Amino acid sequence: MSDHPHENDQPDPLDAFEELVAEETDRDPDLAVIEAGSRTLRTQGGPPQADVPARPEDPEVDRALREVEAELAGRWGETKLEPSVSRIAALMDVLGTPQRSYPSIHITGTNGKTSTARMIEALLGAFELRTGRYTSPHVQSVTERISLDGAPISAERFIETYQDIKPYIEMVDGMQEYRLSFFEVLTAMAYAAFADAPVDVAVVEVGMGGSWDATNVIDGDVAVVTPIALDHTDRLGATPGEIAVEKGGIIKQDATVILAQQPVDAAQALLKKAVEVDATVAREGLEFGVVARQVAVGGQLVTLRGLGGEYPEVYLPLHGAHQAHNAAVALAAVEAFFGVGSVRAEALDIDTVRKAFAAVSSPGRLEVVRRSPTVVLDAAHNPAGAEVTAEAVREAFDFTRLIGVVGASADKNVRGLLEAFEPIFAEVVVTQNSTHRAMDTDELAAIAVEVFGEERVQVEPRLPEALEAAITLAEEEGEFAGGGVLVTGSVITVGEARLLLGKG
């Protein structure tokens, strides 16, 4: 029996896409004024490895890596910011501007950036381009933030890259009011490693925001904006529109902009920015989109509408409607990079596209790491992310009793996160991860009790005990009764759970 639904069961893709376009067009008329001044796109490698790196087996390499990690940890962390690209720009100058030696695809947004980056990387690799990918944060090892040809760089190469640029880092530290931050140094390492490889194209995810993010010393040929929602509101803005102004800073002169579906005020801000820099725009729901999707074993079968035409029956081994939309955005970004819709009209080779998507992985994103009972990890850390995760769980899994394990960061909208999960969790075990950013367990428990009720909340301050408690609760349903566990709330919580459960 085929793992995929029969094609005769699918709706007519063209009809579905026309409906999608009609729905997307019915929106705030103020957008028409902005869109009138914008150009829009219309047209009549090895696959990534599935896992993330473990600690080096060689004791000397592990010692050297720990020394580098300690030096990086001694710098400003990713949550302490001094909004400016002056320091990273100064470092790039003394390094000889390595970020200018290859074209790049730059990705911002609130949710879906890393999964989209991985899909873009897989597509480019399948078309035999050498890729460099820079994403954050990491799930388990800092080395996974910098990838070459779909795989995290080795610990040895990570150490060598740091040592190579360390004298220049120290030089710039001495010239600036503030030392380079942890994220700025990692960004410089990524750009240097890509130039040294060398890569044919870099796929770069912003750390936070856009305009003043350290990654924004590149001029991306393609700028990608995944869905914008409320997150980091103390730094980026109180509304999606305000946040979009900051994130739109990655849109550069004459670039191509790939916009995922956005709130109206965010779309207005992004289109205005595109007009200002004479960028070409392609919008999900108009120039490209998801035509059809059906649940399949281990993922879903999708038909995508790209800038160059239709791509039917593409298997994506990831769960959830949000991942199908990420796939549409990734496909449009790669089409734009290859000039589809501008210098060439024909679509990309469908067999290559299918091969690339079939090989995509995204650790920590609805990742199944254990059976009997099933344990799923998902890095949702804000209400918007939690909502799409909850919907995907309903669609992809037949849990009769789902236990949540939640460890969140103190600076997040934890109440909104818990409220999004409340309908699908029978009970929740609150805990905390090992970082200083983690919300105190008692504080998290107090909020959870208000959302779930006292009888549905269990408190386990340490993650190992929280996992054990959740698995025990799920097993109460019986071996074949459909109990499961979802570990969520933070990338760090998911990474630590992944290690505890024997992955990596």
C-alpha positions as CSV (number, residue, x, y, z in Angstrom):
1,M,0.0,0.0,0.0
2,S,1.3,3.5,-0.8
3,D,2.3,5.8,2.0
4,H,0.8,8.7,0.1
5,P,-2.9,9.5,-0.6
6,H,-4.2,8.6,-4.0
7,E,-4.0,11.5,-6.5
8,N,-7.6,11.0,-7.4
9,D,-8.6,12.1,-3.9
10,Q,-7.0,15.5,-4.4
11,P,-8.9,18.7,-5.3
12,D,-8.2,20.3,-8.6
13,P,-5.0,22.3,-7.8
14,L,-5.8,25.2,-10.1
15,D,-9.2,25.7,-8.6
16,A,-7.7,25.6,-5.1
17,F,-5.1,28.1,-6.0
18,E,-7.6,30.5,-7.4
19,E,-9.6,30.3,-4.2
20,L,-6.5,31.0,-2.2
21,V,-5.7,34.0,-4.4
22,A,-9.3,35.3,-4.0
23,E,-9.1,35.0,-0.2
24,E,-5.7,36.7,0.0
25,T,-6.8,39.6,-2.2
26,D,-9.8,40.4,0.0
27,R,-7.8,42.6,2.4
28,D,-7.2,46.1,3.5
29,P,-7.5,48.5,0.5
30,D,-4.7,50.7,1.8
31,L,-2.3,48.0,0.6
32,A,-3.3,48.8,-3.0
33,V,-1.7,52.2,-2.8
34,I,1.7,50.7,-1.7
35,E,1.5,47.8,-4.1
36,A,0.9,50.2,-7.0
37,G,4.5,51.4,-6.6
38,S,6.0,47.9,-6.3
39,R,7.1,45.4,-8.9
40,T,5.8,41.9,-8.4
41,L,7.1,38.6,-9.7
42,R,4.8,36.8,-12.1
43,T,5.6,34.3,-14.8
44,Q,3.5,33.0,-17.9
45,G,23.6,18.8,-3.6
46,G,23.6,16.6,-1.1
47,P,20.7,16.5,1.3
48,P,21.1,17.9,4.8
49,Q,22.0,15.4,7.6
50,A,19.2,14.6,9.9
51,D,20.9,14.9,13.2
52,V,22.8,17.5,15.2
53,P,26.4,17.0,16.4
54,A,27.4,15.4,19.6
55,R,30.5,16.3,21.7
56,P,33.8,15.4,19.9
57,E,35.1,11.9,20.8
58,D,38.7,13.1,20.8
59,P,39.4,14.4,24.3
60,E,41.9,17.1,23.0
61,V,39.4,18.4,20.5
62,D,36.6,18.4,23.1
63,R,38.9,20.3,25.5
64,A,39.8,22.9,22.8
65,L,36.1,23.3,21.8
66,R,35.2,23.9,25.5
67,E,37.8,26.6,25.7
68,V,36.3,28.3,22.7
69,E,32.8,27.9,24.1
70,A,34.0,29.4,27.4
71,E,35.5,32.4,25.6
72,L,32.4,33.0,23.6
73,A,30.2,32.7,26.7
74,G,32.3,35.4,28.4
75,R,30.9,37.9,25.9
76,W,27.5,39.6,25.9
77,G,24.8,37.0,25.5
78,E,22.2,37.0,22.7
79,T,19.6,38.7,24.9
80,K,21.8,41.7,25.8
81,L,21.8,44.1,22.9
82,E,23.3,47.4,21.9
83,P,21.5,48.0,18.6
84,S,24.2,48.7,16.0
85,V,26.1,47.0,13.2
86,S,29.1,49.2,13.7
87,R,31.1,46.6,15.6
88,I,30.4,43.7,13.2
89,A,31.0,46.0,10.2
90,A,34.4,47.0,11.7
91,L,35.3,43.4,12.1
92,M,34.2,42.5,8.6
93,D,36.4,45.3,7.3
94,V,39.6,44.1,9.0
95,L,38.8,40.5,7.8
96,G,38.6,41.7,4.2
97,T,34.8,41.7,3.9
98,P,34.4,37.9,3.5
99,Q,30.6,38.3,3.3
100,R,30.9,40.0,0.0
101,S,32.6,37.0,-1.7
102,Y,29.4,35.0,-2.3
103,P,25.7,35.7,-3.0
104,S,23.3,35.2,-0.1
105,I,19.6,34.6,0.8
106,H,18.7,36.5,4.0
107,I,15.8,35.3,6.2
108,T,13.9,37.2,8.9
109,G,10.5,36.8,10.5
110,T,9.1,35.6,13.8
111,N,8.5,31.9,13.4
112,G,9.7,29.3,10.8
113,K,13.0,30.9,10.0
114,T,15.2,27.8,10.7
115,S,13.0,25.3,9.0
116,T,12.7,27.6,6.0
117,A,16.5,28.0,5.9
118,R,17.0,24.2,6.0
119,M,14.5,23.8,3.1
120,I,16.3,26.5,1.0
121,E,19.6,24.8,1.8
122,A,18.3,21.4,0.7
123,L,17.0,22.8,-2.6
124,L,20.2,24.7,-3.4
125,G,22.2,21.6,-2.6
126,A,20.0,19.4,-4.8
127,F,20.8,21.8,-7.7
128,E,24.5,21.1,-7.0
129,L,25.4,24.4,-5.4
130,R,27.8,24.4,-2.4
131,T,25.9,26.0,0.5
132,G,26.7,27.7,3.8
133,R,23.9,28.0,6.3
134,Y,23.9,30.1,9.5
135,T,21.0,29.7,11.9
136,S,20.2,30.3,15.5
137,P,19.8,29.4,18.3
138,H,21.3,25.9,18.3
139,V,19.5,22.8,19.6
140,Q,22.4,21.0,21.2
141,S,25.8,22.2,20.0
142,V,27.0,25.6,19.1
143,T,28.7,24.1,16.0
144,E,25.4,23.4,14.4
145,R,24.8,27.1,13.8
146,I,27.3,27.1,11.0
147,S,26.8,24.4,8.3
148,L,28.5,23.6,5.0
149,D,26.9,21.5,2.4
150,G,24.0,20.6,4.7
151,A,26.1,19.4,7.7
152,P,27.3,21.3,10.7
153,I,31.0,22.2,10.5
154,S,33.3,19.9,12.5
155,A,34.5,20.8,15.9
156,E,38.0,21.0,14.5
157,R,36.9,23.5,11.8
158,F,34.9,25.5,14.3
159,I,37.9,25.8,16.6
160,E,40.2,26.7,13.7
161,T,37.9,29.4,12.4
162,Y,37.7,31.0,15.8
163,Q,41.5,30.9,16.3
164,D,42.0,32.4,12.8
165,I,39.9,35.5,13.4
166,K,40.6,35.8,17.2
167,P,43.4,38.4,16.7
168,Y,41.1,40.6,14.6
169,I,38.3,40.2,17.1
170,E,40.6,41.5,19.9
171,M,41.7,44.3,17.6
172,V,38.1,45.5,17.1
173,D,37.3,45.0,20.8
174,G,40.0,47.5,21.6
175,M,38.6,50.1,19.1
176,Q,34.9,49.9,20.2
177,E,33.0,51.2,23.2
178,Y,31.6,47.7,23.8
179,R,33.3,44.4,23.0
180,L,31.9,42.2,20.2
181,S,29.0,40.1,21.5
182,F,28.6,36.3,21.4
183,F,26.3,36.5,18.4
184,E,28.5,39.0,16.5
185,V,31.6,36.8,16.9
186,L,29.6,33.7,15.7
187,T,28.3,35.7,12.7
188,A,31.8,36.7,11.8
189,M,33.0,33.1,12.1
190,A,30.2,31.9,9.8
191,Y,31.0,34.5,7.1
192,A,34.7,33.7,7.3
193,A,34.0,30.0,7.1
194,F,31.8,30.4,4.1
195,A,34.4,32.4,2.3
196,D,37.1,29.9,3.2
197,A,35.1,26.9,2.0
198,P,34.3,28.6,-0.5
199,V,30.5,28.4,-0.8
200,D,28.4,29.2,-3.9
201,V,25.6,30.8,-1.8
202,A,25.0,31.5,1.9
203,V,21.6,31.0,3.6
204,V,21.6,33.4,6.6
205,E,19.0,33.6,9.3
206,V,18.8,36.8,11.4
207,G,19.3,36.5,15.1
208,M,16.7,39.2,16.1
209,G,14.9,41.8,14.1
210,G,16.7,42.9,10.9
211,S,18.1,46.4,10.5
212,W,20.6,46.3,13.4
213,D,21.0,42.5,13.5
214,A,24.7,41.4,13.2
215,T,23.9,39.4,10.1
216,N,22.8,42.5,8.3
217,V,26.3,43.3,6.9
218,I,25.3,41.2,3.9
219,D,23.3,42.4,1.0
220,G,21.0,39.5,0.3
221,D,20.1,38.9,-3.4
222,V,16.9,37.4,-2.0
223,A,15.3,38.6,1.3
224,V,12.8,36.2,2.9
225,V,10.3,37.3,5.5
226,T,8.5,34.4,7.3
227,P,5.3,35.2,9.2
228,I,5.6,38.1,11.7
229,A,3.9,37.9,15.1
230,L,4.4,39.5,18.5
231,D,7.8,38.4,20.0
232,H,10.6,40.5,21.6
233,T,8.1,43.3,21.8
234,D,10.4,45.2,24.2
235,R,13.0,45.5,21.5
236,L,11.2,45.3,18.2
237,G,7.9,47.0,18.6
238,A,4.4,46.5,20.1
239,T,2.5,45.6,16.9
240,P,3.3,43.4,13.9
241,G,3.6,46.6,11.8
242,E,6.2,48.1,14.1
243,I,8.1,44.8,14.2
244,A,8.0,44.6,10.4
245,V,9.7,48.0,10.0
246,E,12.7,46.6,11.9
247,K,12.7,43.3,10.1
248,G,12.3,45.0,6.7
249,G,15.8,46.3,7.2
250,I,17.2,43.3,5.5
251,I,15.5,44.3,2.2
252,K,18.3,45.8,0.1
253,Q,18.4,47.8,-3.1
254,D,17.1,45.9,-6.2
255,A,16.7,42.6,-4.2
256,T,13.9,40.2,-4.6
257,V,11.6,39.9,-1.6
258,I,9.7,36.7,-0.7
259,L,6.9,37.5,1.7
260,A,5.1,34.8,3.6
261,Q,1.5,35.6,4.5
262,Q,1.5,38.5,6.9
263,P,-0.8,40.6,9.1
264,V,-2.0,43.6,7.1
265,D,0.0,46.2,9.0
266,A,3.2,44.1,8.6
267,A,2.5,43.6,4.9
268,Q,2.1,47.4,4.5
269,A,5.4,48.1,6.2
270,L,7.3,45.5,4.2
271,L,5.8,46.6,0.9
272,K,6.6,50.2,1.6
273,K,10.2,49.3,2.3
274,A,10.4,47.3,-1.0
275,V,9.1,50.4,-2.9
276,E,11.7,52.6,-1.3
277,V,14.6,50.4,-2.4
278,D,13.1,49.3,-5.8
279,A,12.9,45.7,-4.7
280,T,10.8,43.1,-6.6
281,V,8.2,41.4,-4.5
282,A,6.6,38.0,-4.5
283,R,3.8,37.3,-2.0
284,E,2.4,34.1,-0.7
285,G,-1.2,33.7,-1.8
286,L,-0.7,35.8,-4.9
287,E,2.5,35.0,-6.8
288,F,3.1,31.7,-5.0
289,G,1.5,29.5,-2.4
290,V,0.3,26.1,-1.2
291,V,-2.3,24.7,-3.6
292,A,-3.1,21.5,-1.8
293,R,-1.8,19.4,1.0
294,Q,-2.7,16.0,2.5
295,V,-1.4,14.2,5.5
296,A,0.9,11.3,4.6
297,V,2.9,8.8,6.6
298,G,5.7,10.6,8.3
299,G,4.8,14.0,6.9
300,Q,2.6,15.4,4.2
301,L,2.1,15.5,0.4
302,V,1.9,19.0,-1.0
303,T,1.3,20.7,-4.3
304,L,3.1,24.0,-4.4
305,R,2.5,26.9,-6.8
306,G,5.9,28.6,-7.5
307,L,7.0,31.6,-9.5
308,G,7.5,29.4,-12.5
309,G,4.5,27.1,-12.3
310,E,3.1,24.2,-10.3
311,Y,5.1,21.5,-8.5
312,P,2.7,18.6,-7.8
313,E,3.0,15.7,-5.4
314,V,6.0,16.9,-3.3
315,Y,6.5,14.8,-0.2
316,L,7.6,16.8,2.8
317,P,8.7,14.7,5.9
318,L,7.6,17.4,8.3
319,H,4.2,17.8,10.1
320,G,1.8,20.7,10.0
321,A,0.3,23.2,7.7
322,H,2.9,25.7,8.8
323,Q,5.7,23.6,7.3
324,A,3.9,23.4,4.0
325,H,3.8,27.2,3.9
326,N,7.5,27.3,4.9
327,A,8.1,25.0,1.9
328,A,6.2,27.3,-0.4
329,V,8.3,30.2,0.8
330,A,11.6,28.3,0.5
331,L,10.7,27.2,-3.1
332,A,9.9,30.7,-4.1
333,A,13.2,32.0,-2.6
334,V,15.2,29.4,-4.5
335,E,13.3,30.2,-7.7
336,A,14.0,33.9,-7.3
337,F,17.7,33.1,-6.7
338,F,17.8,31.3,-10.0
339,G,15.9,34.1,-11.7
340,V,12.7,32.2,-12.3
341,G,10.0,34.8,-13.0
342,S,12.5,37.4,-14.2
343,V,15.3,36.3,-16.4
344,R,13.8,32.8,-17.0
345,A,10.2,31.6,-17.3
346,E,10.5,27.9,-16.8
347,A,10.0,26.2,-13.5
348,L,12.7,24.3,-11.7
349,D,13.2,20.6,-12.4
350,I,10.4,18.9,-10.5
351,D,12.3,15.7,-9.8
352,T,15.1,17.6,-8.2
353,V,12.7,19.7,-6.2
354,R,11.0,16.5,-4.9
355,K,14.3,14.9,-4.0
356,A,15.3,17.9,-2.1
357,F,12.2,18.3,0.0
358,A,12.0,14.5,0.7
359,A,15.4,14.9,2.4
360,V,14.6,17.9,4.6
361,S,14.9,17.6,8.4
362,S,14.3,20.1,11.1
363,P,15.5,18.8,14.5
364,G,13.3,19.9,17.4
365,R,10.4,20.8,15.2
366,L,7.6,18.2,15.9
367,E,10.4,15.7,16.0
368,V,9.5,12.2,17.3
369,V,12.3,10.9,19.5
370,R,10.7,7.9,21.2
371,R,7.8,5.5,20.8
372,S,5.6,3.7,23.4
373,P,4.7,6.2,24.5
374,T,5.4,8.6,21.7
375,V,7.6,11.6,22.8
376,V,7.6,14.6,20.5
377,L,9.9,17.6,20.7
378,D,8.9,21.1,19.4
379,A,10.7,24.4,20.0
380,A,7.6,26.6,20.0
381,H,8.4,29.5,22.4
382,N,5.8,32.1,21.7
383,P,2.0,32.0,21.4
384,A,2.0,32.1,17.6
385,G,4.4,29.2,17.4
386,A,2.4,27.3,20.0
387,E,-0.8,27.7,18.1
388,V,0.5,26.2,14.9
389,T,2.2,23.4,16.8
390,A,-1.0,22.6,18.6
391,E,-2.9,22.5,15.3
392,A,-0.2,20.3,13.7
393,V,-0.3,17.9,16.7
394,R,-4.1,17.5,16.2
395,E,-3.7,16.8,12.5
396,A,-0.6,14.5,12.5
397,F,-1.0,12.5,15.7
398,D,-3.9,10.4,17.2
399,F,-3.1,11.0,20.9
400,T,-5.9,10.0,23.2
401,R,-4.0,11.6,26.1
402,L,-1.2,14.1,25.6
403,I,1.0,15.2,28.4
404,G,2.9,18.5,28.1
405,V,6.4,19.2,29.4
406,V,7.0,22.9,29.4
407,G,10.1,24.8,30.2
408,A,10.0,28.4,29.1
409,S,12.2,31.5,29.1
410,A,11.3,34.2,31.6
411,D,11.2,37.0,28.9
412,K,8.5,35.3,26.8
413,N,4.7,35.5,26.8
414,V,4.4,32.3,28.8
415,R,0.7,32.7,29.5
416,G,-0.1,33.0,25.8
417,L,2.1,30.0,25.2
418,L,0.3,27.9,27.8
419,E,-3.2,29.0,26.6
420,A,-2.4,27.9,23.1
421,F,-1.5,24.4,24.4
422,E,-4.3,24.1,27.0
423,P,-6.9,22.5,24.6
424,I,-4.5,19.6,23.6
425,F,-2.8,18.9,27.0
426,A,-4.6,16.6,29.4
427,E,-2.0,17.5,32.0
428,V,1.2,19.6,32.0
429,V,4.5,19.1,33.8
430,V,6.2,22.4,34.3
431,T,10.0,22.5,34.6
432,Q,13.0,24.6,33.7
433,N,16.1,24.2,31.6
434,S,19.6,24.8,32.8
435,T,20.1,28.4,31.4
436,H,19.9,31.6,33.4
437,R,17.1,32.7,31.0
438,A,14.7,30.0,32.2
439,M,11.6,31.0,34.1
440,D,11.6,29.8,37.7
441,T,9.5,26.6,38.1
442,D,7.3,28.0,40.8
443,E,6.6,31.2,38.8
444,L,5.8,29.0,35.7
445,A,3.6,26.7,37.8
446,A,1.6,29.6,39.2
447,I,0.7,30.7,35.6
448,A,0.0,27.1,34.6
449,V,-2.4,26.6,37.5
450,E,-4.4,29.7,36.4
451,V,-4.6,28.3,32.8
452,F,-5.0,24.6,33.4
453,G,-6.4,24.3,37.0
454,E,-4.4,22.9,39.9
455,E,-5.4,19.3,39.3
456,R,-3.8,19.3,35.8
457,V,-0.5,20.7,36.8
458,Q,2.5,18.9,38.1
459,V,5.8,20.6,39.1
460,E,9.2,19.0,38.5
461,P,12.1,21.6,38.8
462,R,14.6,19.3,37.0
463,L,14.0,18.3,33.4
464,P,15.0,14.6,33.8
465,E,12.3,14.1,36.5
466,A,9.9,16.1,34.4
467,L,10.4,13.8,31.4
468,E,10.0,10.7,33.6
469,A,6.8,12.0,35.2
470,A,5.3,12.9,31.9
471,I,6.1,9.5,30.4
472,T,4.6,7.8,33.4
473,L,1.4,9.8,33.1
474,A,1.2,9.0,29.4
475,E,1.8,5.3,30.1
476,E,-1.3,5.3,32.3
477,E,-3.3,5.0,29.1
478,G,-1.8,1.6,28.5
479,E,0.8,0.5,25.9
480,F,-1.5,0.7,22.9
481,A,-4.0,3.4,24.1
482,G,-2.4,6.4,22.4
483,G,-0.8,8.3,25.2
484,G,2.0,10.8,24.3
485,V,4.3,13.5,25.5
486,L,5.1,16.9,23.9
487,V,8.2,18.7,25.2
488,T,8.1,22.4,24.3
489,G,8.5,26.0,25.5
490,S,12.1,26.7,24.5
491,V,14.7,25.7,22.1
492,I,17.0,25.1,25.1
493,T,14.5,22.8,26.8
494,V,14.0,20.8,23.6
495,G,17.8,20.5,23.1
496,E,18.4,19.3,26.7
497,A,15.5,16.8,26.4
498,R,16.9,15.6,23.1
499,L,20.1,14.7,24.8
500,L,18.4,13.1,27.8
501,L,16.3,10.9,25.4
502,G,19.4,9.7,23.6
503,K,19.4,11.8,20.5
504,G,22.9,13.2,19.8
